[in-house]
Amino acid sequence: TLPFLLNIVQPPTFIANSVDTYFIDEHPELFQFQPSQNRAQKLLSYLGVKVNGAQTPLATGLLPVYATPLGPNIKAGEKIPTGVHDVLLKEVPKGFAKAVRENKGHTITNMTFRDVHKSLLSTRIRAYDLAKISSFVVHTFNGLFSLDNWGDATFDVAMRFLHECPWKRLEILKMQIPNISFQMVLRGANRVGFSNSPDNVVYKFCDLAVKSGMDVFRVFDCLNYVPNFIFRIEAAAEVGGVVEAAISYTGDVPDPTKTKYNLPYFFNLTDQLTKDGADFLCTEDMAGVLKPDAPKILIGALR
């Protein structure tokens, strides 16, 4: 499909927006495709084999790598330092949210265990490798607000490509890192998949996630459609999870001529989400349209 689409967008008539419904019929050269070198896919395939070993018959006997990563030497039995997570254990979600709001400094979520290798390596880092660096994380980042390490693409990649159980990954990491709150992405009605799930499935999923070690649920809907938020917020909150409702930023708040996605729009949205039980609010610039002055205006107004 991609070579065909590339051929379509190159003719001068297409660029000049002067085509009609006979465009494809009159240009048989659109179906003459140049073989792609496909460097990106070749690199990804190489990395996949290097990390996991060959999953299909290939001309290599390469096995998975079980190396010990370089890092500071943590002595066995060394006392685990306390952190922000201890506040959650003592104060439960509402008290935890209050303590974070009253904090005068910054609280940070580390994305290394999920979103970083999602973006750079298509979520191909194994539970084995994450567990190997966990002792360093425990003793170095105990002051984190949370460690984002599960949900989103990690679920299907673990099963389809890494041949791992995503629930086991969560349980292993919780045993290794007991002093930092874990955070996941819950894709609204889709949960961690790509199609809507029944409400009872979402509820049971959140229940099992908390029992396996999850603490903070970042719930989002790419269209900011409140009904897709509501039950997910309720499902996570009812089983003891901390709910972070993520608003997808859109529009151009600093521009007074933009009247659709303005401050009143975000005020109305956040009012609904907080009334429905969200402990925290989050703004996500998923489309890369957030201008430098927008955070100060929007976040300041919301606070």
Summary of the structure (lengths in Angstrom):
residues: 303
radius of gyration: 23.2
end to end distance: 47.0
largest distance: 74.4
contacts: 822
relative contact order: 0.08
helix: 47%
strand: 10%
